[in-house]
Amino acid sequence: MAKVIVDGIPVEVPNGSSVLQACEAAGKEIPRFCYHDKLSVAGNCRMCMVEITGARKPLVSSCSHPVMEGMHVTTDSETIRTARRSTMELLLINHPLDCPICDQGGECDLQDQAVGYGRDCSRYTDEKRAVVDKYMGPLIRTVMTRCIQCTRCIRFTNEIAGTAELGGIYRGTSLEITPFIEQSLVSELSGNLIDVCPVGALTSKPTAFHYRSWELKNTDSIDVVDAVGTNIMLQIRGNEVMRVLPRKNDDVNEEWLSDKGRFSLDGLKRRRLDRPWIKKNGKLVEASWTETIQYVADKLKTVAADRIGAIAGDLCDAESMLALKHLVNGLGSANTDCRQDNAYYDISERGNYVFNSSIAGIEDADALLVIGSFPRQEAPVLNARIRKRWLSLTEQFPIAYIGELPDDPTYKIDHLGESPELINELLAGNHAFVDILKNAKRPMIILGHGALIRPDSKVIFEKTMALANAIGAVSEDWNGFNILHHAASRVAGLDLGFIPQGQGKDVAAMINGGVDVLWMLGADEVDISTLSPECFVIYQGHHGERAASRADVILPGATYTEKSGTYVNTEGRVQRSFRAICPPGEAKEEWSVICSIGQALAVEQPYQNLETLRQYMTEVNPVFAQCGLVKNSVAVSVGDGAQGNFEKQPLTAVISDYFLTNSISRASLTMNECSKLRYAPSAEAAE
Amino acid sequence: MTTFGTRLHTMFKGRLVGKDADGRSYYESRKQNRLGGGELRHERWVIYKKGEDPSAVPPEWWVWLHHGADAAVPVSKRHPWQASYHANATGTAKAYHPQGSDYDGGKRAKATGDYESWSPEE
């Protein structure tokens, strides 16, 4: 630790910190453009000037100057102000005065700091620089004349996204930021460029000119497009979500958000189920809630208890799943399943189906084996964390993948192959990579759903567990056995026991004639083509897709923005979101409709409102008692008697189209355009 | 229309001053019996047609009625660009309803924040 005195305030900061960090520790705000917490230091904007007493050149840029013991720093003096004013004047020479038509207006760093350090008139009479706008795909709008060359975007794509798509060409005042070739950005984290850009050079294209930042109200929420549980802020105007921004949470997402979470929000306004429908004489007709609830209750009374089944989808909140499980169990059926893809989990212990190392824990790991998963598509923000660990210079981080590679993983990997037989080879110690894992102090294994949705997934799971034990991935203070989920509701479903118990039927059995009444809670990804025409389908959800067209009764529900819900991310972290807007039309939160139907059926229910439902939830599983924390069992016990043989076919990637994985993103025009550009680029030439 | 008392009062105390274009009669009292504007002056009143309220008085006579002028402004003083005067239509069939009002069919043009609902034909 080094002791530094900032404006007379003594602070202690770690050795190697910058002067800017010391100033922030002392509570002094230093203006900056190029410096960003999570990016490397560039030191090229010269706005963060401070004075260091006794230095040969007293004015230094604080972001790039390391602290020294006993340093005296002044953050505000006439010299400093003059220096910052000059910097500002230089930046404004080529910056257009188009704040009134700029989307960054109101949240622009340059605008804010010009209030403090700008001159009231210009002394510049030469011609201003103009830069041609660059094409960066359907998500990012560019007005490159506004660029102040802070190079944050270049550093972001190089360091965080790992796609190295942006760079600078030409020198000095002619420097231009460019993607070099005219094509859409390929990073799944490209939306963060908008947040990173301090001015209006990079702004959101789908919502260009739709809102002003000061018109928006914020609601804290949790992202549901993947299982990372990214902390987000929903910014609303009226009854409409205008923008989604990441919230800072170093344990989960740092300050990043995936593109799907950020840009699929126009899907919230299309294909919405906004009124109950009942099928009469083979045709769906509109109905009232009273009629619909009575209709469903009457139907449920007529069938045998074990012929009732329920499937929960990937976007469900824990509340609605618990309510539905309680109803179905209360009617005497054990046919509940939250695994639309029929994945195999060992739910005897919580450690067997969550990401035990935790996302922040990736930074402590020193070797990684990924089996049947492609984190870049399944969890882009988590993949950025793996890349961050891989980039760190202190220790090597060897990474190996087993399974199909649909794309560049954004870091250097050792691709062992695609066959599950490789797990046996590693287990037998016949492979070079097993020595790396064995020599590592904290090795990690990530088992993805590419390996868990196969017929032989039980064998793969147990052998991987045995491998984890063999390489010492599970010890007293480190648990390196991880399951990577990509469905936001999955871990909560497993925690609540929303899976067939006892004689209960799983998804495949239910679809193939196992039930007479099938309750689909937002289950859009199940293949229902083999469902018998006699089966009575109740679809409860927010978007009309195939399942809704097949349904006999539709109960309109709320999306994640329209209800307060509990979600458990892949780490097993319980997080709660708040309601930002009202559901459209007559749609209602799912749990309240289930509660009403339960009342109509006279099923005894231990809850009446959201509060008592959540209380009941903590009784069902105590992990729900505490939000925001991860408490996983450290010891994972498994016998070495993993039996059985692997199937021949290679491990395939579980996501074929990153942009279209759930009903919200499939309804989104932006996501459809992105998908078309990414996966069928020949059909659509760059504009 | 007037009440019986008003008719008696008009008959015994009133003097017809004139009629407007629609035929409403304007009266003032024969004696200066009202204190107003710091002096004793004639009381002025109007006999409406059936079902009318005070907003029915045209501006030419309104100013006389409220002691703003000694005589009503003649209709000939109207300019060609002046819109013709209408009484307040609130509560009648001719009342104004904004776009999308339920009294007006409930249909409005698309606006931000609207959503597209799903229907089985899709």
Chai-1 contact restraints between the chains, C-beta under 6 A:
chainA,res_idxA,chainB,res_idxB,connection_type,confidence,min_distance_angstrom,max_distance_angstrom,comment,restraint_id
A,G238,B,G113,contact,1.0,0.0,6.0,A-B,restraint_1
A,N239,B,G113,contact,1.0,0.0,6.0,A-B,restraint_2
A,E240,B,G113,contact,1.0,0.0,6.0,A-B,restraint_3
A,K269,B,Y115,contact,1.0,0.0,6.0,A-B,restraint_4
A,R270,B,E116,contact,1.0,0.0,6.0,A-B,restraint_5
A,R271,B,W118,contact,1.0,0.0,6.0,A-B,restraint_6
A,R272,B,Y115,contact,1.0,0.0,6.0,A-B,restraint_7
A,R272,B,S117,contact,1.0,0.0,6.0,A-B,restraint_8
A,L273,B,W118,contact,1.0,0.0,6.0,A-B,restraint_9
A,D274,B,S117,contact,1.0,0.0,6.0,A-B,restraint_10
A,L284,B,P120,contact,1.0,0.0,6.0,A-B,restraint_11
A,G544,B,W118,contact,1.0,0.0,6.0,A-B,restraint_12
A,P584,B,Y115,contact,1.0,0.0,6.0,A-B,restraint_13
